[in-house]
Amino acid sequence: MDRRAELKQLYKEMKTEAGVYRITNRQNGKVFIGSTMNLKTVNGTRFQLKFGSHKNSKLQQEWNEYGEDAFDIEVVERLEVKEDKYAEAKDALKKLEEKWLEQLQPFGERGYH
């Protein structure tokens, strides 16, 4: 098997972790809570912010104003996704995100929601 095929096979065999992440503005304490079915895409969120294409305009505006160094991005909770239980995992992930929104209340002056 050539190297490319081997890497492709390894990628297919890797377990996907879903989860909830938090972006915290260290300058003003505001928080953004997000979730994804693949936590590896959290780096994609950082990429969107760097290039001005994040869907949350308030977060994007402050990212542009304060710069990347003013923000922390961290995973706050993980959810293992079983291949045959994708729909259940999606529902569970939504509930996890709601739990964190309820717990942190990142609304109005406290966050980006």
C-alpha positions, 0 to 999 in steps of 0.5 A: 500500500502506498503512503497516501492510501495508508494515510487515507485508511488511518484517517478513516479509522480515527474516531471522531470526537464531537464537543463543545468549545469556548472562545474567551476574550481575555480583554473583556471576559466575553464568551462564545460557545460553539459545538461541532461534530468533529473537534478537529474543526475548531482550528477551522474556527480560528482560521475563519476568525483570522480571515474575517469570515466567522458567522458571529459578527460581534465576535469577528469585530472584536477579534479584529479589534483586539487581535488573536492573542486576546482570545483563548479557544478551548474544548470544554466538553467532549462527546465520542461519536459512534459511527452507527449513532450519528443522529443520536450524537447530534442530538446529544451535542445540541443538548451539551451546547445548551447546557454550557449556554445555560451554565455560562450565560454568554448573552448581552454584555457577557458574550457573543450570543 
